[in-house]
Amino acid sequence: MFTVKVYTKYGYFQYEVKEMASALEHAQLIMERRVYRRSNERGEVEFHEVIKTKVCGEGLASEYPDTFKRT
């Protein structure tokens, strides 16, 4: 399983995808559109502006790992 993380201003959403190629395609398409669409618990469609996407999973090492420092 591979995890697609979609980062927004307020945090991130994540979901699982079975194949690496599919996960990478999802992440790339979301970044091209710059919008993440999802249904909330009430069934309403939400739209979120995307800052970045990241795919995590077995065999996927990042050349550019994230670090966060507060100023």
N, C-alpha and C positions, 0 to 999 in steps of 0.2 A: 504494500500500500504506500501511496505517496500523498503527502499533505500539501494542498495549495493554500497559501496564506495570502489574504488580500488586505493590505494596510490602508486605512482611511485616517482622517483627522482624529477620530475618536478611539482608535484602537485597531484591531484586526478581526476579520472573520476567517475561518478555516474550514476546509472540508477534505474528505478523503477521495482519492481516485486510484483505481487498481493498477493502471499502467503508467509508466514514466512518460511515454510519448504523449498520452492524453493529458496528463497533468501539466506538462510543458506547453501544450497547445492551449489549454484553458488559461494559464497564466499569461501567455503572450496575447491572446485575444482580449482578455480583460484590460491589459495595459494599453493595447491599441485603442480601445473604446474609452478608456479612462473613467469608466463607470461600472460599478458592481450592482447588479440588480438581484434582489432576494425577496422572498416572502417571509413576513414576520409571523409570530404565533397566531395572530388574528386573521391571517390570510391576506393581509394588505401587502402590496408590492412597494418596496423601498428602493430608493436609488442612492448610492453613496459614491462620492468622488474618490477616485483611487489615487493613492500616492505611489505605491509600488506593490509588486507581487513577489512571492518567493515560493519555490517548490522545495520541499524537504522529503527525504526518504533514503532508504538503504542504497548505497552506492552513489549518492549525489553529494559530493563535497563542494563547498563553496570556496571559490578563490577569493571572495571578498566578504568575509564574515562581518556580521553587524556588531557594532559596539555603540553604546549609548552613554553619554556623559552629560550630566546636568550642569548648567552654567550659573 
